[in-house]
Amino acid sequence: MQTANSLWIFFALTLGIIALPGLDMAFIAGSATAGGLRGGLVAMAGVVAGGFVHVLLNVLGLAALLMLWPGAFQALLLAGCVYMAWIGWGMLRAPVGGDEGASAASAAAPPPALGSMPRVFMRGMMSCLLNPKAYAFMLAVFPAYLQVTQRSVAAQAALLAAIIAGNQIVVYGAVAAAAAGARHWLGPRGATAGWMVRGVGLVLILAAVFTLWRAWP
């Protein structure tokens, strides 16, 4: 396979797959809605870190083992959807406040539905690591671009990981900015923010249910 052409094809494939709405995108949008641009970018960083772990797992052969082990894909799918629904439920139960003074005093703090920013990062990573779409892609597409004559497997894997991360940053960064912009436009304080968080929590639950319904054998 010609290296230059293969990299462009891999770039286009990963960009298209990442741009498809899914659990990672929903989580980043929810984090930006609840915590502003900072929350969305921290969630995005967690998802990007999870992508690097996916590459490492594929190089080590663990991704193929997960897919070939009977029931592993279903277990992963169920775990990912339950995890995302749990996050959505926490956001759905977020309080709807109407006290502008109290809201202003706590505006700099992460919302209760999100938790601390390190927790948002870890949740983003877990969202990516429990995403069955990522494992299916890494098994079906990634190995075809892993071995080339011009570079070692490790060097090629690092290059492909950088392409994946770049696409994630572009797509998910735009999602985070759009969600944070909508939050700012609608009003980040008071009851409006609480209802926005609850709405995104409901979307996360519905996305988890829809993903499970569509992908379950």
N, C-alpha and C positions, 0 to 999 in steps of 0.2 A: 504494500500500500504506500502510495506517495505521501510523504509526511505533510507537506503544505496543504494538499487537497484534503487529507484526512482530518487535519486540525480544523479547517473551515467547516467541514461537514459536522464534526463533533460539536463545534461552537453553535452551529445552527440547530442541531438536535437538542442540545442541552438548553438553549435559549427557549425553544418552543415548549419543551417539557416543563421548565421552571415557570414559564408564563401561564401555564394552565392553572386555573384556580384549584387549590387543594388545602390540606390542613395547615401546611407551613404558612401559606399566604394568609389564611384566615387568622392564624395566631398572631402574625406580625401586624395585621390590620387591627386586631383587637388590642394588642399591646399599645399601638400608637393612639388608638381611640381613648384608651384608659389613661395612658401615661404620657401622651404627647409625642413629639418627634423623638425625644430621647428614649422613651420606652420602646418605640418601634424599631429604632436603630439597634438598641441592645438586644431585642428579640431577633433581629436580622443577624447580628453577630453570632448569636447562639446557633442559628440555623446554618450559617456558613461554617462554623466550627464543626457542626454535625456532618456537613458535607465532606470535610477533610477526613473525618473518622470513617465515613463510608468508603472513601478511596482506600484508606489503609486496610479496612476489612476485606475489600475486594482483592487487593494485592496479596493479602495473606490467605485468600481462599475461603474466608469464613462466610462471605455473602452467598457463595454458591452452596456451601454446606447448609445454610439456613433455608435456602430455596429447595434443596433436594431432600431435606429431612421431612418425612411425612407429617403434615400438620403444622410445620413451622411457619409457613406463610400465613395460614389462617390465624395462628396464635399471635403473630406479629400484627396482623391487621386488626384483630380484636383489641390487643393491648393499646395500639396507637389510637384507635377510635375512642376507647374508654378513657384514655388519658386526656384527649382533647375535649371530650364531653365533660370530664371532671373540671377542667379549667373553665369551660363555658358555664358550668353550674355555679362555680365560685363567682364569676362575673355577673351572672344572672341574679345572685343574691346580694349584690353590692347595694349599700344603702343609697336611697335617693334623698339628698339633702336639699333644703331650701334656704339655709342660713348662709347668706352671702359672706358675712363676716368670718364665720368658721371656715367657709370654703377658701377664702382668701388667705387665712392663716395657714391652711394646710396645702396650699397650691403647689408648693415645692416638693411635697412628700409624695412618694409613689402611692397610688390608690390601693385600698385594702385588697381589692380583687387581684391585683398584680403582685403585690409583695415587693421586696427589695429588688434593685436592679440586678444583683448577682443571681437572684432567684429567677428573674425574667430570662436572663442569659441561659441558665441551666434548663429552664422549661423550653426555650427555643431549641437548644441542642437535643433534648429528649424528643421534641416534636419531630425533628429531622430523623433521629435514629429510630423512631418507631413508625416512620412513614413507609408503608409497604410499596408505594410507588417508587421510592428511591431504590429499594432493594431490587425491584423488578428491572429498573433501568440499569443498575450496576451489573446485573447478571446478563441481561440481553444485549446491551450496547457497549458498555465500557470495555470488556475484554477484547473486542475487535480492534480497538485503538490503542491497546496497551503495549503491544510488541511491535517495534519498528527496528530497522537495521541501523538507523542513524544514532539512536540513543539507547541507553540501558533501560530496563524496565522501571527502575526507581526514578530515573530522570524523566521518562515519559509520563509516569504516574504523577509526578510533581507538576508537570506542565498541564496535564489534563485537569488536575485538581485546581490549578490556578484559573483555568478557563471556566470551570464550574463555579468557582467562587466569584469570579468577575461577573458572570451572568446573574448569579444570585444577588449580588450587591446592586446591580443596575435595576433588576426587576423588583426585588423586594424593597430596595431603597425608595423606588418610586411609589410603591404601595404604602410604605410607612409615611412618606411625605404627604400623599393624598389623604390618608386617614387622619393624620395630624392636622392638616389644613382644614378638613371638614370639622374636626373637633374645635378648632379655633374659630371657625366661621359661625358655628352653632352656639358657641359659648362654652368655655372649659370649666366654668364654675357652677355651683348650685345644682338645682334639680336637672337641668339639661344634661350635664355631664353624667350624672347618675343614670339617667335613662339611656344615654348613648352606650354606657358600659353594659347595661343590661341587654340592650339590643344586640350588641356584638356577642355577648355571651350566648344568647339564643341562636345567633347565626352559627357559632362554633358547635353547639349541640346538634343543630340541623345538618351541618356539614359532616360531622362525625357519623350521624345516622345514615346520611345519603351515601357516604363513602363505603360504609359497611354493607349497605344494601346492594350497591352496584358491584362491589368487588368480591363479595362472598360467593364461593362456588355454588 
